[in-house]
Amino acid sequence: MYQALKLLLILITVVLFASCGKDELQPKPEAKLALQYPPPEYQQLNKADCPFTFKVNSFARVLSKNDCSMKIEYPFMDATIYMDYAPVKDNIRELLIDGQKLSFSHNRMADVIDDKVYINPDKSVYGMMYAIEGNAASNVQFYLTDSVQNFITASLYFDRAPNYDSIYPAVNYIKLDMRKMMESMDWK
C-alpha cells in the first residue's frame, strides 16, 4: 500500500508540474494593411466652358458644376476632391489668403503640415500643395493660379470620421493624383 501511495503521489506531482507550465504570451505578428488600388490611368479633362484643362485619374468620377467648380469622387475609397474655381479680378491677395487659410485651419488636428511650392513658368502655373498628417478633416489641399485671371483650390475629404492611420494608403494614392492635376494644369 505504501508503494501504491508513493507511486500515486509521484504521478500527481508529475501531472501538476507538467500542466502548470509557464503561460508565455506570444506576441501577434505585426499586421500590415494591404489595400490594393488600381494603378492610375490619367485622361485629359477638358470642359469647353472652363478656362483650364488638366489630367484626372480615370477611376475617379467627375461631377461638374456650371461655374467650373467640380467634385472628383473616388467611390471605392469614399473620398472626394472638391475643386473650386474663381476668376481673378484684382483680388489675388484675398484669394491667396483664403487658399492658405483653409490648410492652416486644420492646424489643431494636424501632427505635421508639409507644404510644397509648385512653379511652372512655362505654363504660368503657380501654387502650393499642403499634405496634412493627422486626424484632420482634409489631408491634402492645393491652390493654383496664373496670377492674373484664374485661381483654383482643391481639397480632399473622406466620407467618414478622420482616422489617419486607417486612411493613410488612400491619402497617398489620391495625393499622387492631385499632384498630377497640378503638373498637368494648362490655362486656355
C-alpha positions in Angstrom: 0.0 0.0 0.0 2.8 2.4 0.8 4.3 1.7 -2.7 1.0 2.4 -4.4 0.5 5.6 -2.4 4.1 6.7 -3.2 3.5 6.0 -6.9 0.3 7.9 -6.8 1.9 10.9 -5.2 4.7 10.9 -7.8 2.2 10.6 -10.6 0.2 13.6 -9.2 3.3 15.6 -8.8 4.4 14.9 -12.4 1.0 15.8 -13.7 0.9 19.0 -11.8 4.3 20.1 -12.9 3.6 19.2 -16.5 0.3 21.0 -16.6 1.5 24.1 -14.7 4.0 25.3 -17.3 4.6 28.9 -17.9 1.9 30.7 -19.8 4.0 32.5 -22.2 2.3 35.2 -24.1 3.0 35.0 -27.7 3.1 38.4 -29.5 0.9 38.6 -32.6 2.8 39.3 -35.8 2.7 42.9 -36.8 -0.3 43.5 -39.0 0.1 45.5 -42.2 -2.9 46.8 -44.0 -2.7 45.5 -47.6 -5.0 47.7 -49.6 -4.7 47.3 -53.3 -5.7 50.2 -55.6 -5.6 50.0 -59.4 -2.6 51.7 -61.0 -3.7 55.2 -62.0 -4.7 55.8 -65.7 -4.9 59.5 -66.5 -7.1 61.2 -69.1 -7.3 64.8 -70.0 -10.3 66.7 -68.5 -11.3 69.5 -70.8 -14.6 71.2 -70.2 -15.3 73.5 -73.1 -16.7 76.4 -71.0 -13.8 76.4 -68.4 -10.5 78.3 -68.8 -8.4 75.3 -67.8 -7.7 71.7 -68.5 -5.8 69.0 -66.5 -5.4 65.2 -66.2 -7.6 63.2 -63.9 -7.5 59.5 -62.8 -9.9 57.6 -65.0 -11.0 55.6 -61.9 -12.5 58.8 -60.4 -15.9 60.2 -61.3 -16.0 63.9 -62.2 -19.2 65.8 -61.3 -19.1 69.4 -62.8 -20.9 72.5 -61.7 -21.8 75.4 -64.0 -19.2 77.7 -62.6 -16.2 75.4 -63.4 -16.1 74.1 -59.9 -16.3 70.3 -59.5 -16.3 67.2 -57.3 -13.9 64.4 -58.2 -15.2 61.3 -56.4 -13.3 58.1 -55.6 -16.3 55.8 -54.9 -14.1 52.8 -54.0 -12.4 54.9 -51.3 -15.4 57.0 -50.1 -13.3 60.1 -50.9 -14.0 63.3 -52.8 -11.8 66.1 -54.1 -13.7 69.4 -54.0 -12.3 71.7 -56.6 -13.4 75.4 -56.8 -12.6 77.9 -59.5 -12.6 81.7 -59.1 -11.7 84.3 -61.7 -9.0 86.8 -60.5 -10.4 90.3 -60.5 -7.9 92.5 -58.7 -8.4 90.1 -55.7 -5.4 87.8 -56.0 -4.2 88.7 -52.4 -7.6 87.7 -50.9 -7.7 84.5 -53.0 -4.2 83.5 -51.8 -5.1 84.2 -48.2 -8.2 82.1 -48.5 -6.3 79.3 -50.2 -3.7 79.2 -47.3 -6.3 79.8 -44.6 -8.1 76.5 -45.4 -4.9 74.5 -44.9 -3.9 76.1 -41.7 -7.5 75.9 -40.2 -6.6 72.1 -39.8 -3.6 73.1 -37.7 -5.2 71.9 -34.4 -5.7 68.3 -35.6 -2.5 68.1 -37.6 0.6 66.4 -36.5 2.5 67.8 -39.5 1.7 70.2 -42.3 4.0 69.6 -45.2 3.8 72.4 -47.8 5.4 72.3 -51.2 5.7 75.2 -53.6 4.7 74.5 -57.2 6.1 76.7 -60.0 5.8 76.1 -63.8 6.7 79.4 -65.5 6.4 77.8 -69.0 2.6 77.3 -68.4 2.2 80.2 -66.0 1.0 77.8 -63.2 2.0 78.7 -59.7 0.7 77.3 -56.4 1.2 75.3 -53.3 0.3 71.8 -52.1 -0.4 71.0 -48.4 -0.1 67.5 -47.1 -1.6 67.3 -43.6 -0.7 64.3 -41.4 -3.0 63.5 -38.5 -6.7 63.3 -37.9 -7.6 66.4 -39.9 -10.8 66.8 -41.9 -8.8 67.3 -45.1 -5.4 65.7 -45.6 -4.4 67.2 -48.9 -5.1 70.6 -50.5 -3.7 72.8 -53.1 -4.2 76.0 -54.9 -3.1 77.1 -58.4 -3.1 80.4 -60.2 -1.8 82.2 -63.2 -1.8 85.4 -61.0 -3.8 87.4 -63.5 -7.0 85.6 -64.5 -7.5 82.2 -62.8 -7.5 80.7 -59.3 -8.2 77.1 -58.3 -8.4 75.4 -54.9 -8.8 71.7 -54.3 -9.3 69.8 -51.0 -9.5 66.1 -50.3 -12.2 64.8 -47.9 -13.3 61.3 -46.8 -16.9 60.3 -46.1 -16.0 59.1 -42.6 -14.6 60.3 -39.4 -10.9 61.1 -39.8 -8.6 58.3 -38.6 -5.3 59.0 -40.3 -3.9 55.5 -39.7 -6.8 53.9 -41.5 -7.0 56.3 -44.5 -3.2 56.7 -45.0 -3.0 54.4 -48.0 -5.9 56.2 -49.7 -4.5 59.6 -48.9 -1.2 58.7 -50.5 -2.9 57.3 -53.6 -5.1 60.4 -54.1 -2.2 62.8 -53.2 -0.4 61.5 -56.3 -3.5 62.1 -58.4 -3.7 65.7 -57.0 0.0 66.2 -57.8 -0.7 65.0 -61.4 -3.6 67.5 -61.6 -1.2 70.3 -60.6 1.5 69.3 -63.0 -0.8 68.8 -66.0 -2.8 72.1 -65.4 -3.0 74.3 -68.5 -4.8 77.6 -68.8 -6.7 78.1 -72.0 
